Amino acid sequence: MRAGQMDRRLTLRRRSVGAKDANGFSAEPFVEYDTVWARKVEIGGREFVQAGTKDAQQTTRFEIRWRDDVAATDRVTCEGVDYRLTAAPSEIGRRRGLLLFAEAIRNA
């Protein structure tokens, strides 16, 4: 993994447990636990019609340095866009890095 290719800041977020608001709902569903350098690669997209509206879906691959605390249920934020991981993180080489496959979360 070449450091020069890691030119994006990626915020790693994990589901919050325990923190509740006055109504008993989770106060903040995902909380930030780290920010790392990443390489972002757009790997595919598609358009489709769902419920009478045109929609788009983009799959993105992020490459980060190795760490053992990223879970498939985590979310990431890059350049103001929130992503959900679509697969468990995959190891690059022998603990050289991690591949994170993600899909942008559409806030409608």
Residue pairs with C-beta under 8 A, 6 or more apart in sequence:
1 39
1 63
1 65
1 92
1 96
1 97
3 37
5 39
5 63
6 37
6 38
6 39
6 63
6 64
6 65
7 37
7 39
8 37
8 38
8 39
8 40
8 62
8 78
8 79
9 35
9 36
9 37
9 38
9 78
10 35
10 36
10 37
10 38
10 40
10 62
10 64
10 76
10 77
10 78
11 32
11 34
11 35
11 76
11 77
11 78
12 32
12 33
12 34
12 35
12 36
12 70
12 74
12 76
13 30
13 31
13 32
13 33
13 74
13 75
13 76
13 77
14 30
14 31
14 33
14 71
14 73
14 74
14 75
15 29
15 30
15 73
15 74
16 26
16 27
16 28
16 29
16 30
16 31
19 26
19 27
19 28
20 26
20 27
21 27
30 75
33 69
36 64
36 65
36 67
37 64
37 65
38 62
38 63
38 64
38 78
38 100
39 62
39 63
39 64
40 60
40 61
40 62
40 78
41 60
41 61
41 62
41 63
42 58
42 59
42 60
43 59
43 60
43 61
43 101
44 58
44 59
45 56
45 57
45 58
45 59
46 56
46 57
47 54
47 55
47 56
47 57
48 54
48 55
48 56
48 57
49 55
55 106
57 103
57 104
58 103
58 104
59 86
59 101
59 102
59 103
60 78
60 83
60 101
60 102
60 103
60 104
61 99
61 100
61 101
61 102
62 76
62 78
62 83
62 99
62 100
62 102
63 92
63 97
63 98
63 99
63 100
64 70
64 97
64 98
64 100
65 96
65 97
65 98
66 91
66 92
66 95
66 96
66 97
66 98
67 98
70 89
70 98
70 100
71 88
71 89
72 85
72 87
72 88
72 89
73 85
74 85
75 82
75 83
75 84
75 85
75 105
76 82
76 83
76 85
76 100
76 102
77 83
81 104
81 105
82 104
82 105
82 107
83 102
83 103
83 104
83 105
84 102
84 103
84 105
85 100
85 101
85 102
86 101
86 102
86 103
87 101
89 98
89 99
89 100
90 98
90 99
90 101
91 97
91 98
91 99
92 98
92 99
